[in-house]
Protein backbone atom coordinates (compact mmCIF):
# COMPACT_ATOMS: atom_id res chain seq x y z
CA UNK A 1 0.00 0.00 0.00
CA UNK A 2 1.56 3.26 -1.15
CA UNK A 3 0.50 6.62 0.19
CA UNK A 4 0.36 8.07 -3.32
CA UNK A 5 0.60 6.67 -6.82
CA UNK A 6 1.14 9.12 -9.67
CA UNK A 7 0.23 7.93 -13.16
CA UNK A 8 2.42 9.68 -15.70
CA UNK A 9 6.04 10.77 -15.58
CA UNK A 10 5.91 14.04 -17.49
CA UNK A 11 6.37 17.53 -15.97
CA UNK A 12 3.13 17.39 -13.94
CA UNK A 13 3.76 13.90 -12.61
CA UNK A 14 7.40 14.48 -11.70
CA UNK A 15 6.60 17.78 -9.99
CA UNK A 16 3.86 16.07 -8.00
CA UNK A 17 6.33 13.35 -7.06
CA UNK A 18 8.93 15.84 -5.85
CA UNK A 19 6.39 17.65 -3.69
CA UNK A 20 4.87 14.41 -2.38
CA UNK A 21 8.22 13.03 -1.22
CA UNK A 22 8.99 16.31 0.49
CA UNK A 23 5.69 15.90 2.35
CA UNK A 24 6.93 12.50 3.53
CA UNK A 25 4.57 10.44 1.38
CA UNK A 26 5.56 6.98 0.17
CA UNK A 27 5.20 7.74 -3.52
CA UNK A 28 5.43 5.76 -6.75
CA UNK A 29 5.29 7.11 -10.30
CA UNK A 30 4.01 4.80 -13.02
CA UNK A 31 5.37 5.54 -16.48
CA UNK A 32 4.26 3.94 -19.73
CA UNK A 33 7.69 4.21 -21.32
CA UNK A 34 11.19 5.45 -20.63
CA UNK A 35 10.71 8.84 -22.30
CA UNK A 36 7.65 10.63 -20.89
CA UNK A 37 6.13 14.01 -21.56
CA UNK A 38 5.31 15.67 -24.87
CA UNK A 39 7.93 18.29 -24.06
CA UNK A 40 10.60 15.64 -24.67
CA UNK A 41 9.88 15.94 -28.39
CA UNK A 42 10.68 19.67 -28.51
CA UNK A 43 14.07 20.44 -30.02
CA UNK A 44 14.33 23.72 -28.10
CA UNK A 45 12.33 25.10 -25.16
CA UNK A 46 12.62 28.86 -24.70
CA UNK A 47 9.58 29.73 -22.58
CA UNK A 48 10.31 27.92 -19.32
CA UNK A 49 11.53 30.39 -16.67
CA UNK A 50 15.16 30.01 -15.74
CA UNK A 51 16.10 28.24 -18.95
CA UNK A 52 16.43 30.73 -21.83
CA UNK A 53 17.20 27.85 -24.20
CA UNK A 54 17.22 24.11 -23.52
CA UNK A 55 16.19 21.01 -25.42
CA UNK A 56 12.96 19.38 -24.31
CA UNK A 57 14.75 16.08 -23.71
CA UNK A 58 17.42 17.70 -21.54
CA UNK A 59 14.82 19.57 -19.51
CA UNK A 60 12.90 16.34 -18.88
CA UNK A 61 16.14 14.63 -17.84
CA UNK A 62 16.68 17.40 -15.29
CA UNK A 63 13.14 16.91 -13.99
CA UNK A 64 13.73 13.16 -13.75
CA UNK A 65 17.13 13.49 -12.06
CA UNK A 66 15.69 15.90 -9.49
CA UNK A 67 12.86 13.48 -8.71
CA UNK A 68 15.26 10.56 -8.33
CA UNK A 69 17.59 12.52 -6.07
CA UNK A 70 14.79 13.36 -3.61
CA UNK A 71 13.68 9.73 -3.54
CA UNK A 72 10.77 9.43 -5.98
CA UNK A 73 10.40 5.81 -7.11
CA UNK A 74 9.35 5.03 -10.67
CA UNK A 75 8.40 1.92 -12.58
CA UNK A 76 7.53 1.25 -16.21
CA UNK A 77 4.07 -0.24 -16.65
CA UNK A 78 0.82 0.30 -18.52
CA UNK A 79 -2.14 1.36 -16.36
CA UNK A 80 -5.36 -0.38 -17.37
CA UNK A 81 -7.81 0.99 -14.81
CA UNK A 82 -8.21 2.90 -11.54
CA UNK A 83 -11.02 2.26 -9.09
CA UNK A 84 -11.92 3.01 -5.48
CA UNK A 85 -12.66 0.48 -2.75
CA UNK A 86 -13.66 2.65 0.18
CA UNK A 87 -10.68 4.93 0.84
CA UNK A 88 -8.35 2.52 -0.97
CA UNK A 89 -7.47 3.01 -4.63
CA UNK A 90 -6.78 -0.01 -6.82
CA UNK A 91 -4.56 0.61 -9.83
CA UNK A 92 -4.65 -2.27 -12.28
CA UNK A 93 -1.60 -2.49 -14.53
CA UNK A 94 -0.33 -4.93 -17.12
CA UNK A 95 1.96 -6.34 -14.44
CA UNK A 96 -0.60 -6.64 -11.62
CA UNK A 97 -2.59 -4.57 -9.13
CA UNK A 98 -1.21 -1.81 -6.92
CA UNK A 99 -2.85 -0.08 -3.96
CA UNK A 100 -2.65 3.52 -2.77
CA UNK A 101 -4.44 5.92 -0.49
CA UNK A 102 -4.57 8.57 -3.23
CA UNK A 103 -3.88 8.82 -6.94
CA UNK A 104 -2.77 11.66 -9.19
CA UNK A 105 -3.46 11.25 -12.91
CA UNK A 106 -0.86 13.10 -14.95
CA UNK A 107 -1.03 11.21 -18.22
CA UNK A 108 -1.05 14.24 -20.49
CA UNK A 109 -2.59 14.56 -23.92
CA UNK A 110 -1.41 14.02 -27.46
CA UNK A 111 -2.07 16.40 -30.36
CA UNK A 112 -4.25 14.91 -33.04
CA UNK A 113 -2.37 14.45 -36.27
CA UNK A 114 -3.54 15.11 -39.79
CA UNK A 115 -2.29 11.69 -40.81
CA UNK A 116 -0.90 12.89 -44.13
CA UNK A 117 2.37 11.92 -45.84
CA UNK A 118 5.36 13.88 -44.56
CA UNK A 119 3.79 14.93 -41.26
CA UNK A 120 5.47 12.37 -39.01
CA UNK A 121 8.82 12.62 -40.75
CA UNK A 122 8.94 16.41 -40.46
CA UNK A 123 7.92 16.82 -36.81
CA UNK A 124 10.41 19.31 -35.25
CA UNK A 125 11.68 20.00 -38.78
CA UNK A 126 8.97 22.53 -39.57
CA UNK A 127 5.90 20.61 -38.40
CA UNK A 128 4.74 21.75 -34.96
CA UNK A 129 1.71 21.55 -32.71
CA UNK A 130 2.60 24.54 -30.51
CA UNK A 131 3.13 28.07 -31.84
CA UNK A 132 4.14 29.47 -28.45
CA UNK A 133 6.85 26.79 -28.20
CA UNK A 134 8.20 26.95 -31.73
CA UNK A 135 6.92 30.17 -33.29
CA UNK A 136 10.05 32.25 -32.56
CA UNK A 137 12.09 29.94 -34.80
CA UNK A 138 10.07 31.18 -37.79
CA UNK A 139 10.76 34.89 -37.45
CA UNK A 140 10.29 36.65 -40.79
CA UNK A 141 9.42 33.36 -42.50
CA UNK A 142 6.26 31.97 -44.09
CA UNK A 143 4.15 29.62 -41.99
CA UNK A 144 0.86 27.78 -42.35
CA UNK A 145 -1.65 27.12 -39.60
CA UNK A 146 -4.05 24.23 -40.17
CA UNK A 147 -7.39 24.39 -38.33
CA UNK A 148 -10.30 26.73 -37.77
CA UNK A 149 -11.02 26.65 -34.05
CA UNK A 150 -10.02 28.98 -31.25
CA UNK A 151 -6.59 27.40 -30.78
CA UNK A 152 -5.72 27.61 -34.47
CA UNK A 153 -6.85 31.21 -34.82
CA UNK A 154 -5.26 32.33 -31.55
CA UNK A 155 -1.92 30.91 -32.58
CA UNK A 156 -2.23 32.28 -36.12
CA UNK A 157 -2.57 35.72 -34.53
CA UNK A 158 0.44 35.02 -32.33
CA UNK A 159 2.49 33.88 -35.34
CA UNK A 160 1.47 36.99 -37.30
CA UNK A 161 3.61 39.02 -34.90
CA UNK A 162 6.63 36.84 -35.66
CA UNK A 163 6.33 35.54 -39.19
CA UNK A 164 6.39 37.48 -42.44
CA UNK A 165 3.25 35.68 -43.68
CA UNK A 166 0.70 33.35 -42.11
CA UNK A 167 -1.64 31.15 -44.12
CA UNK A 168 -4.66 29.88 -42.20
CA UNK A 169 -6.03 26.73 -43.84
CA UNK A 170 -9.44 25.34 -42.89
CA UNK A 171 -11.49 22.63 -44.56
CA UNK A 172 -14.82 24.43 -44.08
CA UNK A 173 -16.18 27.62 -45.67
CA UNK A 174 -15.97 29.53 -42.38
CA UNK A 175 -13.86 29.49 -39.23
CA UNK A 176 -15.18 27.88 -36.05
CA UNK A 177 -13.42 30.32 -33.74
CA UNK A 178 -15.36 32.89 -31.75
CA UNK A 179 -16.28 36.07 -33.61
CA UNK A 180 -13.85 38.33 -31.75
CA UNK A 181 -10.94 36.17 -32.91
CA UNK A 182 -12.24 36.10 -36.47
CA UNK A 183 -12.47 39.89 -36.45
CA UNK A 184 -8.85 40.10 -35.35
CA UNK A 185 -7.82 37.84 -38.22
CA UNK A 186 -9.72 40.07 -40.64
CA UNK A 187 -7.79 43.04 -39.31
CA UNK A 188 -4.37 41.38 -39.55
CA UNK A 189 -2.85 42.09 -42.98
CA UNK A 190 -0.26 39.31 -43.01
CA UNK A 191 -2.79 36.51 -42.33
CA UNK A 192 -4.37 35.01 -45.43
CA UNK A 193 -7.38 32.69 -45.11
CA UNK A 194 -7.53 29.60 -47.29
CA UNK A 195 -10.97 28.06 -46.77
CA UNK A 196 -12.60 24.94 -48.19
CA UNK A 197 -9.19 23.32 -48.37
CA UNK A 198 -7.34 20.55 -46.63
CA UNK A 199 -3.75 19.34 -46.59
CA UNK A 200 -2.93 16.29 -48.69
CA UNK A 201 0.81 16.18 -48.05
CA UNK A 202 3.62 18.02 -46.30
CA UNK A 203 6.77 18.10 -48.41
CA UNK A 204 10.32 18.52 -47.14
CA UNK A 205 13.61 19.15 -48.88
CA UNK A 206 15.18 15.99 -50.13
CA UNK A 207 18.82 17.01 -49.78
CA UNK A 208 20.81 18.24 -46.81
CA UNK A 209 18.90 18.99 -43.59
CA UNK A 210 15.33 17.90 -44.08
CA UNK A 211 12.82 20.65 -43.38
CA UNK A 212 9.38 21.72 -44.52
CA UNK A 213 9.37 23.29 -47.98
CA UNK A 214 5.74 23.23 -49.11
CA UNK A 215 2.34 21.63 -48.67
CA UNK A 216 -0.10 20.16 -51.16
CA UNK A 217 -3.65 21.47 -50.75
CA UNK A 218 -6.90 20.11 -52.15
CA UNK A 219 -10.06 22.17 -52.63
CA UNK A 220 -12.85 20.21 -50.95
CA UNK A 221 -15.38 21.26 -53.59
CA UNK A 222 -13.54 21.18 -56.91
CA UNK A 223 -10.92 18.58 -55.85
CA UNK A 224 -8.30 20.70 -57.56
CA UNK A 225 -4.84 20.58 -55.97
CA UNK A 226 -2.14 23.19 -55.65
CA UNK A 227 1.21 23.68 -53.99
CA UNK A 228 1.81 26.26 -51.27
CA UNK A 229 5.35 27.23 -50.31
CA UNK A 230 5.82 27.44 -46.55
CA UNK A 231 8.62 27.12 -43.99
CA UNK A 232 6.49 25.74 -41.20
CA UNK A 233 3.18 23.97 -40.58
CA UNK A 234 1.36 24.38 -37.26
CA UNK A 235 -1.40 21.81 -36.84
CA UNK A 236 -4.47 22.42 -34.66
CA UNK A 237 -7.04 19.75 -35.32
CA UNK A 238 -7.56 18.93 -31.65
CA UNK A 239 -5.76 17.07 -28.89
CA UNK A 240 -6.63 13.77 -27.28
CA UNK A 241 -6.24 13.28 -23.50
CA UNK A 242 -4.95 9.96 -22.20
CA UNK A 243 -7.80 9.38 -19.76
CA UNK A 244 -9.70 6.31 -21.01
CA UNK A 245 -8.58 4.13 -18.11
CA UNK A 246 -10.26 6.13 -15.34
CA UNK A 247 -13.97 6.67 -14.69
CA UNK A 248 -14.30 10.22 -13.34
CA UNK A 249 -16.20 13.24 -14.62
CA UNK A 250 -14.82 14.53 -17.91
CA UNK A 251 -15.77 17.15 -20.47
CA UNK A 252 -16.97 16.32 -23.97
CA UNK A 253 -13.38 16.00 -25.17
CA UNK A 254 -12.41 13.48 -22.50
CA UNK A 255 -10.45 15.94 -20.35
CA UNK A 256 -10.83 15.36 -16.62
CA UNK A 257 -12.77 17.98 -14.69
CA UNK A 258 -11.22 19.11 -11.42
CA UNK A 259 -11.74 21.70 -8.74
CA UNK A 260 -9.13 24.35 -7.87
CA UNK A 261 -7.25 21.74 -5.80
CA UNK A 262 -7.05 19.39 -8.80
CA UNK A 263 -9.47 16.92 -7.18
CA UNK A 264 -11.70 14.98 -9.56
CA UNK A 265 -15.28 13.86 -9.01
CA UNK A 266 -13.83 10.88 -7.11
CA UNK A 267 -12.53 11.62 -3.61
CA UNK A 268 -8.80 10.99 -3.35
CA UNK A 269 -8.22 10.98 -7.12
CA UNK A 270 -6.55 14.07 -8.58
CA UNK A 271 -5.58 15.16 -12.08
CA UNK A 272 -2.76 17.44 -13.18
CA UNK A 273 -1.40 18.76 -16.44
CA UNK A 274 -2.65 18.36 -19.97
CA UNK A 275 -5.04 15.49 -19.19
CA UNK A 276 -7.34 17.80 -17.25
CA UNK A 277 -9.73 20.52 -18.39
CA UNK A 278 -7.31 23.45 -18.40
CA UNK A 279 -7.30 26.90 -20.07
CA UNK A 280 -3.90 26.34 -21.72
CA UNK A 281 -1.64 23.36 -22.31
CA UNK A 282 1.80 24.57 -21.27
CA UNK A 283 4.79 23.27 -19.34
CA UNK A 284 4.49 25.93 -16.64
CA UNK A 285 0.81 25.16 -15.99
CA UNK A 286 1.51 21.42 -15.83
CA UNK A 287 4.16 22.02 -13.17
CA UNK A 288 1.74 24.23 -11.24
CA UNK A 289 -0.96 21.57 -11.37
CA UNK A 290 1.43 18.91 -10.11
CA UNK A 291 2.44 20.95 -7.07
CA UNK A 292 -1.20 21.71 -6.18
CA UNK A 293 -2.33 18.11 -6.69
CA UNK A 294 0.44 16.75 -4.45
CA UNK A 295 -0.40 19.26 -1.71
CA UNK A 296 -4.09 18.37 -1.90
CA UNK A 297 -3.29 14.64 -1.87
CA UNK A 298 -1.11 15.07 1.20
CA UNK A 299 -3.88 16.87 3.10
CA UNK A 300 -6.40 14.21 2.05
CA UNK A 301 -4.13 11.36 3.17
CA UNK A 302 -3.54 13.03 6.53
CA UNK A 303 -7.29 13.14 7.10
CA UNK A 304 -7.88 9.44 6.39
CA UNK A 305 -4.84 8.00 8.22
N, C-alpha and C positions, 0 to 999 in steps of 0.2 A: 504494500500500500504506500504509494507516494503521496506527499502533500499536494503536489501540483504536477500535472502533465501538460506540456505545451506541444501542440501539434503544428509543426512548421518551424523551420530553422532559418527563415529570412530575417530582415531587420526587426520586424515586430516581435517575432518569436525569441530571437537572441536577446533583445533588450528586456523583454519580459523575464527571461531566464536570469539575466544579470541582476535585475531588481529582486527577483524572488529569492535567489541565493543570499543576497544581502539581508533579506528579511529573515533568513534562517530556515527557509522552506526546503524540504527534500524535493528536488525538482529534476524532472527528466524532459528533455526535448526529443520529440520523434520527428525524424526527417525522412522524406521519401527517397532522396538521393544525396550524393555527396555534395553537390553544388546546389545550394538553395537560394531562392530570392531572385526575382526578375532583374534586380539591379546588377546581378552578376554578369548579365549579358551586355551591359553598357560599356563601350570602349572607354569613355571618359565621363566622369561625374564632376560637374563644376558648380552644383547648387546645394551642396551639403556643407553647412557651416563648419569652418575650421579646416576644410580641405579644398583649397582653390582649384585643384585639379588632381584627380586620382581615378584609376580605372575601377570599374564596378567590381571586378573580381578581387582586386587588392583591398578595396574597402570592406567587402564581405569577409575576407580573410582576417582583417583586423577585428571586425565584430566577433568572428568565431574564436580567435585567439583570446580576446578579452573574456569571453564567456567561459572558455576552458580554464583560464587562469584563476577565475573566481570560484571555480568548482561546479559549473553547470555540466551535467551529464547528458550525452546525446547517444541516440542509437538510430540506425537506418532501418526503417520498416514502413510498410504501407498501412495506413489506418483505414479500416473498413466501416466502422460504425462507432458511435458514442451514445451511451444511454445512462440514465440515472436509476439507481436502486436505493431509494431513500436518500441519504446524504452521500452515498458512495457513487462514484462515476466508473463505469466499465468501458474501457477503450479496447475494442476488438481490432487486432491487427493481423496481418498475414503470417505472423509468427506466434500468435496466441493472445490471450487477454491480459490487460493490465488494469490496475485499480488506482484511483486517486481520489482525494477529497475535493479537488477542483480541477477544472480544465480550461485552458486558454486555446482557442482556435486561431491560428495565425498562418493559414494556408495560402493566403494571397489570391491573386487572380491573374489570368492570362489574357492578353489581348487577342481578340478574334482576328484571324488572318483572312486575307482575301482568297487565298488558295490558288493563286495564279502562278504560272511559270516565272521564275526569277526572284520571287518574293523571298523565299527561304534562303537562297544563296546570297542575297544582297542585304540581309539584315546586318546592321552596323556598318554597311558600306554604301549608305544612302537611303536604305529603308529603315524607318523608325516608327515607333508607336508613341512617342513622347516628344512634343515640340519644346517643352520647357527644358527637358534633359539635353536634347541634341540640336535645337534650333540655332544656338550661337555658332555652330560649326558651318552654317550655311549663309553667313553674312555676305550680302551683296550677290548672292547666287539665285538661281531659279529653283523653286520648290513646288511640289504638288501635294495638296491635302485631299485625301479621299474620304468622303463621308458628308452627311448633311445635317447631323444633329448638333446639339449644343457644344459638345467636346470638339468636334471638327471645326466648327465656325469660330469658337473661342481661340483655338490654337492657330487657325488661319490668320486671325487678327493679330495674335502675338507674333507670328512669323512675318507679317507684313512690316513690322518695325525693324526686322533684321534683314530679310531677304530683299533682293531687287524686285522680284516678281513672285506672286503666289497664285497658282491655279487651284481652284476649289472645284473638285469633280464630284458630282452626285448623280446617282442613277435615276432619280425622279425629276419631274419638271419643276419642283420647288423644294427649297430647303425645309428641314424639319425643325430647325432651331427656332427659339423664341424670336418674336418680331424685333425686339430691341437689338439683338445680335445681327439679324438680317439687315436692319437699317444701317448698322455700323459697317457691314460689308459693302453695302451700296455706296457708302461715303468714303470708302478706302480705295484710292485710285490704282494701287498696284495689286489689287486682288481681282482676278478675272474668274467669273463663274462659268463652269462648263456643265450644263445640266443634261439630263436624259442620256448620260454616258456612263459606261463602266470600264474598268481596267481589264484588258485581256492578258497583258504580259508586262513585266518590268524587265527592261533590257540593260545589261551592264556592259562595260568595255571588255573586250575579249583579250586585250594585251596589257601587260604591265599590271598595276594594282587595279583589281576589279572594283568598279564603283558604278552607281546608277548613271545612265546616260540618257535614257528616254523611256517612255511608256507607250504601249499600244492601246488606244481607246476604241470602243465600239459604240456607235449610236444605238440606243435601245429600240428606236423606232425604225430607222432605215437600214440598220445592220451594217452601215458603212464603217470602215475602220480608218484610223489615221494615227500618225506618230506625233508625239509631243515631247520635245526636248526638255529635260529637267535634270537637276543635280541631286534632288532628294525627293522621296515619297513618304509622306506621313499618313499613316493609315488609322482611321477612326471608324470602324464598323462595329464597335462594341467590345466589351471585355467580359470574360466568363469567370466567375468566382469558383474556387475549389471548395465547395460546401456541400456536395451531394451526400456525404457520409453522416451528416448530423441533422437531426430533426428538431430545429428551433425555428422561431418566426423569422421569415425572410421577406424581402421585397420581391416585386415581380421579376427582377433579374436574377434572383437567387442570392443576393447579398444579405448577410445576416444583420438583422436589426438589433441595436443595442441601446442602452441608456447612456448617460454621460460618464458612467463608470465602466463602460464596455461590457456590462452584464447583458446576457441574452434573455430570452423569454424563459429560459430554464435556469433555476437558481443554482449558482455554483459553476455555471458554464459561461465563459467570457469569449469575446472575439476582438481581434486587434488587427489593424493593417488593412490591406486591400480587399480582404474577404468580407469586410463589413460594409454596411451602408454609410459611406463617408463622402463629404463634399468634394475632396480631391484625392487622387491616388498619387502620393509622393512619399519619398523616403523619410522626410522629416515628420510627416504625420503618422507614418507607420511606427516610428520610434516612439513618438508621443503616446500612441495607443498602447504599445507594449508596456510602457512604464505605468500607465493608469491601470491597465488590466491586472498587472502583477500586484499593485497596491491594493486594488479591490479584492483580489483573490486572497491575499494575506489576511485582510480584515475579515473576510468571510470564514476562512479556515479557523481563525482565532475564536470566532463565535461558536463554531460547531465542535471544537475540541472537547 
